């Protein structure tokens, strides 16, 4: 069986050389090239056609994420493992979206790294459990943020449709919570007469006749 040809791309010479020594000691692995940035990694992929690229993320001239995209677009058969000390989930998502087969931290034991290279070369994909959990959390958080933004936009559209002012919305929220006029007055530092005027305007704009009806309509339509 032919050795797996490995290209290492990292801007730190010590890491490049150390990984090269360690991996060349492993069975079936041969380091065929060392790149100090993303641009050189792309050039060496064209010249050497490695089986697997160990790609750092934060490098000068061209980062590992961008280099990964260029490599996967030009040579889809070349496997790319993002190897970095960065734990930023956004990098992981982008790297995987660009075609990387795996993502590992530089703190990984050399033996585990060698096993991971063999796994990816055989067609597998890999990602640390911690990063997988972070990815899931990140995706859930983004969906929640998007839902919150969409809900806020919907509420703002409804408020504009009914022509409610910001202060009227504040009064309506307190009214819906069951606060009396004097309590709303104290909470918003308004006079009793001003609160009455706001409530009258709210009734007119919502086309309701009382506090309960106003609160129910506001809740049912998602105004509050």
Secondary structure, DSSP 4 states (H G I P E B T S, - for coil): -PPEEEEEE-S-HHHHHHHHHHHHTSTTEEEEEEESSHHHHHHHHHHH--SEEEE-SS-SSS-HHHHHHHHHHH-TTSEEEEEES---HHHHHHHHHTT-SEEEETTS-HHHHHHHHHHHHTT--EE-HHHHHHHHHHHHHHHHHHHHHHHHHHHHHHHHHHT--HHHHHHHHHHHTT--HHHHHHHHT--HHHHHHHHHHHHHHHT-SSHHHHHHHHHHTT--
